[in-house]
Amino acid sequence: MEDTFHFKKISSQAISADWLMHKKVHLDVLRLDNIHSIISGNKWFKLKYYLQDAKKQGFASIATFGGAYSNHIIATACACEMEGLKSIGIIRGERPVILSDTLLNARQYNMKLEFVSRALYKHPEVIRKEFKDAYFINEGGYGIMGAEGAKEILSFTPEILKYTHIICAVGTGTMMAGIIKAAKANQTILGISVMKENYSLTDKVKDLLDAEDSKKSFQIIHDYHFGGYAKHPAELIAYMNNIWQHHYLPTDIVYTAKTFYGVQQLVLDNFIPANSSILMIHSGGLQGNNSLPDKTLSF
Ligand SMILES: *Cc1c(COP(=O)(O)O)cnc(C)c1O
């Protein structure tokens, strides 16, 4: 499958800022948002082994779940199109009069959209029975194969050994599990949860790890969700414009802006000690910003 995608080898972006200098901390951002124009970020990594497995088992179509702005939905649609697989997107909520950019794009990649009520969406096992011919992937690509794919994210950075801390956003926890699997025993992995008080995430991550990997140093931080999943108060928007102005680093409202904010606070609070070297994973997702009114963001 690698051949189909021709991913650019990307480099990480070193961030220079007063708050880092004062605290004697180094920060690089791994720009997964640059790997591919549509399947940006972590999603292709998470999909890779599911798609291989589906093909091996002889499935012609893939079905998966997501909301109207889901990065996972658009990535699945695009990856399936490139791989010659049909795709079905089970979308949460009734069909809106005007489809979101995400869904319009997914449809351009020939994804069949099936809208289900929020009540039914909570019962994926019921929905699955209606699509017997499809290979199902969990919402967000959650699962062991997703984590196996995410493990390969760190191979994109040649200098992985120099980092004391690796920090990423946490939605389902699949990417974080992959990062933990790939990390060395002396590295600390921190996940910034983008949901409010979702304390079950630690177990979700652990469920994807074997006993050896579970012993590594990792922690999910619950303080930087800005009100909850996809919530983006004016304060967050201003922060995103500020990051852009200072670093030419584009971030998204759901995951990466909150992660960058978390990194900054953890450094300022001395949670991350002096002389640390951090790698923040920019997991992509910029297409989600299309849900904002025009000119909200300066990039
Ligand atoms: C989906 C997504 C995540 C969350 O990844 P999980 O593996 O579900 O934790 C983080 N960042 C971006 C940009 C995403 O699209």
The ligand as a MOL file (V3000), in Angstrom:
LIG
                    3D

  0  0  0     0  0            999 V3000
M  V30 BEGIN CTAB
M  V30 COUNTS 15 15 0 0 0
M  V30 BEGIN ATOM
M  V30 1 C -8.4690 11.5250 14.7730 0
M  V30 2 C -7.4840 12.5350 15.2060 0
M  V30 3 C -6.8310 12.4570 16.4440 0
M  V30 4 C -7.1760 11.4270 17.4730 0
M  V30 5 O -6.5630 10.1990 17.2560 0
M  V30 6 P -6.9970 8.9540 18.1500 0
M  V30 7 O -6.1570 7.8650 17.6080 0
M  V30 8 O -8.4540 8.7190 17.8920 0
M  V30 9 O -6.7540 9.2630 19.5580 0
M  V30 10 C -5.8980 13.4110 16.7500 0
M  V30 11 N -5.6170 14.4050 15.9040 0
M  V30 12 C -6.2360 14.5370 14.7220 0
M  V30 13 C -5.9130 15.7040 13.8730 0
M  V30 14 C -7.1880 13.6090 14.3320 0
M  V30 15 O -7.8110 13.7730 13.1560 0
M  V30 END ATOM
M  V30 BEGIN BOND
M  V30 1 1 1 2
M  V30 2 1 2 3
M  V30 3 2 2 14
M  V30 4 1 3 4
M  V30 5 2 3 10
M  V30 6 1 4 5
M  V30 7 1 5 6
M  V30 8 2 6 7
M  V30 9 1 6 8
M  V30 10 1 6 9
M  V30 11 1 10 11
M  V30 12 2 11 12
M  V30 13 1 12 13
M  V30 14 1 12 14
M  V30 15 1 14 15
M  V30 END BOND
M  V30 END CTAB
M  END
